[in-house]
């Protein structure tokens, strides 16, 4: 037979896992997907623009009559690629994606382990989860 204290502990853990841990876990997973997609887009666009700059530079070398136009377009494409690369570096999509992925992994691990027995176990579990959440938000 379970005691009222054990029932309270189980209710607290279920509510904590569903509301605090579950919501934060879903938030980290959404953030990871968003940052990964942003990194993919910025990287792809940077590669495309640098490739276009190289191709336009080659056309500039081959076309004597409109060399200045092709060189200008190559410079514009390279400048845009550099700006996008700088944007990605400034917002550090890779680091943000990695931090969110680590938060997701740690929260899944804590969720799988659950809380040790007793009131001290619940407090230790809650402290560990809050520590992961605090470090993953930075």
N, C-alpha and C positions, 0 to 999 in steps of 0.2 A: 504494500500500500504506500502511495506517495504522500509525503507530508505537504502541508500548505506552502512551506518554504520552497520545496522542489517545484511545485506548480507555479509559484511566482517566478522562480528562476527560469523555467522553461518558457513561460509567457514573455518574460523580458527578452530572452534570447531570440525567440521567434520574431517579436516586434522589432528588435534591434537589427536582426539580420534582414528583415524585409524592408524596413523603412530607412534606416541609416545606411547600412551596408549596401543594400540592393540599389537604392537610388544613386549613391555615389559610384557604385560599380557601373551602372548604366551610363552615368555621366562621363566616366573615364573612357568607356568604350566608344561613346559618341565622339569625344574629343580626339581619341587616337585615330579614329576613322577620318575625321575632318582634317587633322594635321597631316596624316599620310596622304590624303587626296591632294591637299594644297601643295605638299612637297613634290608629288608626282607631276602636277600641272606646271609648277614653276620650273622644275628640272626639264621636263619635256619641251616647254616653250623656250627655255634658254638654249637647249641643244638645237632646236629648229632655227632659232634666230642666228646663232653662231654659224650654223651650216649655210644659211642663206647669205650671211656676210661673206663667208669664204667663196661661195659660188658667184656672188656679185663682184667680188674682187677679181676672180678669174675672168669673168666677162669683161671687166674694166681693162685688164691686161690685153685681152684679145681684140677689143674694139677701140681702135685709135680715134675714131671720129667722136665718140661720146664717152670717152674715158672719164671725164669729170663727173658726169651724171652717175655712171655705174659706181665710181669710187665713193661718191656722196651717199648713194643708197646703201653701199656696203658699210660705210661708217655709221649710218643711222641704224641699220640692223644690229651691228655690234654694240652700239650704245644702248639700244633697247634690251639686248641680251644681258649686258652688264647691269643695267638698272634692275631687271627682274632677278638676276642672281644676287644683287645686293639686298633686295627686298626679302628674298628667302633667307639670306644670312642674318639680316636684322631681326626677323621674327623667329628664326631658328626652328623651323617646322620639324626638322629631324629630331632635335633635342626634346621638343614638346611631345612629339609622337612617342618617342622612346620613354619619356617620363610617364606618360599615360599608360603605356603598355606595361611598364614595371608596376605601376599602381594596380592595374587589373590583375596581374599575375600574383602579387602579394595578397590582394583581397580574396582572390579565389583560394589561395593556399590557406589563409586564415579561416575562411568560410568552411573549407573542407575539414580542417582540424577541429574547429568548434572550440567551445570553452571547456577548460578543465572543470572538474567537479567542485562544488562548494561555492560560497559567496566570493571568496578570494579569487577563484578561477574566473568567475564572471567579470570581476573588476580588472583582472589581469588581461583578459581577452579584450574588453572594451578599451583599455589603455593601449594595447597593441594596435587595434584597428584605428583608433584616433591618431596614433603616431604615424601610421602609414598614410592616413588621409592628410595629415598636416604636412608631411614631407612630399607627398605627390602633388600637392597644390602649389608648391613653390616654383 
